[in-house]
């Protein structure tokens, strides 16, 4: 799931030039190598499609257990 919210003021590095903040939550599967690849790919998309420079993008990774999420009356 991806949620984009535009037109929200953001100060990054002391300026209000185009910037982005994202949180990526995964139910298992994240590790330093995967995070690096995902970060690079997302930064490239933000730069090419939304004109957000790679140097003005912050990405937070969060890996969680399936038991922390509920769906259909149960947990994963």
QUINORJO-V919807 format. One line per field, one symbol per residue. ss: DSSP state (a for helix, b for strand, c for the rest). phi: phi as a letter, one per 30 degrees, with the letter a starting at -180 (. if undefined). psi: psi as a letter, one per 40 degrees, with the letter a starting at -180 (. if undefined). A space follows every 10 residues. Layout:
ss=???
phi=???
psi=???
This chain:
ss=cccccccccc cbccbccccb bbbbbbbccc caaaaaaaaa aaaaaaaaaa cccaaabbbb bbbbcaaacb bccbbc
phi=.bbcbchceb cbiibcdeab bbbccbcijc aedddddded ddddddddcb hceedbbcbc cbcbddddbc ahibcd
psi=hhhhhifhhh hhfeifihii hihhhigiei iddddddddd ddddddddde fhidefhhhh hhhiideehi hfeai.
